[in-house]
């Protein structure tokens, strides 16, 4: 079930990215909004592919799920801060963008770790 939720979050990032792109082109023209849209659209495919990545056995499941949640939180904070700045001239909270960027980088690094941590195969039943 967590994998399907990540697929939902990926679709949400894709939707928000398209909306932010349209707003940047037609409403604000602000580079911050363009950057927010790009980050959302760059990370949406990763989150949407989460079920396939995790179920393929290519990564350690629990580490990968944590990493992918960090990616979502990071991109939401980073892009959300840039979008708020562009559209409302406001802030989510102090240091939201750098915090989001740091969390995003940690998520990517942890996903790399998830690919390197050995996956334990269940022992074959003895006869």
Secondary structure by P-SEA (a helix, b strand, c coil): caaaaaaaaaaaaaaaaaaaaaaaacccccaaaaaaaaaaaaaaaaaaaaaaaaacccccaaaaaaaaaaaaaaaaaaaaaaaaaaccccccccaaaaaaaaaaaaaaaaaaaaacccccccccccc
